[in-house]
Amino acid sequence: MAIVRKPIPDYGDIEKAPERKIDYSMEDFEKIIDILCHYMRTTTDGASAEELFDKAEITGMKADKAASILEDLKKDGRVYERSEGRYRLT
C-alpha cells in the first residue's frame, strides 16, 4: 500500500501577526521578579502596581517598561492578580 501525500493547500496571502519587539533585558525582567518576591515575603497581598513601579523606578527602570514586563509575566502565567491591582508570583 502506497502512502499518498496530499498537496499543501494554498491559503493565499495570510497576514501574520506582527512580531512583538521585546524592549527589555533579562536583567530588567529579573528586577521585576525580585521586587515581587520582596513583596511576597513581606506582605500577604503581594505588590500593587504602584508599589511595583515605584520600586522599579528606584532601580532606574521607567514605569512603562515595568508595566510591559508585568503584562508579559501575566500573559506567561508567572504572575497573577490576586485581587484588584495586587500582583503575586505563581
N, C-alpha and C positions, 0 to 999 in steps of 0.2 A: 504494500500500500504506500503510495507516494504522498508526501506532505505537500499540500497546496498552500502557497502563500498568497494572500490577498494583497493587492496593491494598497499603499497608504493613501487614504483619501486626501484630496486637495481641498482644504477649507478656505482657500482664498487668502486675502490679506487680513489676518487676525492680528489686531494690535496687542502688543504685550504691555502689561502694566509697567510703568516706568520704574526702574530700579531706584530704591531709596538710598540716597547717599548718607552714610553714617558720618556724622560730623563730630565725633568724639573718640578719644583714645581709650584703650583698656585701662589706663591709669584713672581717667575720669569715671569710667564705669565702676572701678573698684572704690573710688571715693564715695560714690553714692551708696554702694553696698555697705561700706564701713559706717557711714552715717546712720543707715537703717539699723545696722547691728547695734550701734551705740544706743539708739532709742529703744530697741527691743530689750536690751539689758537693763535700762533704767526706768522704763515705763511699761505698763501692760497694754496701753492703747496703741503703741507704735508712734510713728512720726507724722505730724501734719505736713502738708505740702509746704506751708510757710516755714516751718522749722527746718525742713529738709533744704529748702532753697537758701535760707539764711546761713546754715552751716556750710553749704556748698560755696556760697559767696565768700565766706571766711577763708576757704581753701584756694580762692582765686578763680572759681568757676562761675560763669554767668548763670543766672536763674533760668534763662531759656534753654541752655544746654542741659542743666539738671532736670528740667521738665521733660525734655526729649528723652533723656536716659530713663527717667522714671516711667514714661509712657512705653518705651521698649521693654523694660522689665515687666511691666504689667501684661503686655502682649505675649511675652515669652512664658508667663505664668510663674515668674520668680518673685513677684511682689503682688500682694492683693490689698484691696481696700477693705479693711476690717469694718470700719464704719465711715460715714460720710467724711471724706477728706483725711482719713488716718490710714497710713500705709505700714505694712509689715512684710517681712520676707516670708516666703512659703517654706 
